[in-house]
Amino acid sequence: MNGIGSGRFSNMEMEYIRRHHRHQPGNNQCVSALVKHIRAPLPQVWSLVRRFDQPQKYKPFVSRCVVKGNLEIGSLREVDVKSGLPATTSTERLELLDDNDHVLSIRIIDGDHRLRNYSSVMSLHPEIIDGRPGTLVIESFVVDIPEGNTKDETCYFIEAVIKCNLKSLADVSEGIAVQDRTEPIDQM
């Protein structure tokens, strides 16, 4: 997979990437994947991620989201972006929502921004962190490189936004998990 090298991921992470993050980048596209380990149980994290209709619950750059129709594959959401980003609106389509494998995929189909042919996949995987249930979150994307930008600039910008979103997802999930704290697994 062009752009997602195995050097910065563990073998387990690479296996999940191979299984769930199959992007086919074209010549003028960049592709990347980011990983976040969250100290909260997978059901807690998934309950936030799976809400295609409420990305603002953990995405700090989203000010408003409106979904038309039922929440199902093919559903569209209109997202308003907070000032500070080179965008104001985004129209996004739900491509995949798998509650068994904990995978969400979206595609941006329109809007006032420079992300053309943007598609992303998020997959969540259970893990144990310091004896407690945790969640490995992997988010990957593919997008056209805008005219006047390099591949590196494009990937760097999108990775910065995703890192911010994943940090916020961790903060929100871990805040809820602390309220629901259970005993470490090895003491049960």
Summary of the structure (lengths in Angstrom):
residues: 188
radius of gyration: 16.6
end to end distance: 41.5
largest distance: 56.8
contacts: 557
relative contact order: 0.21
helix: 30%
strand: 36%
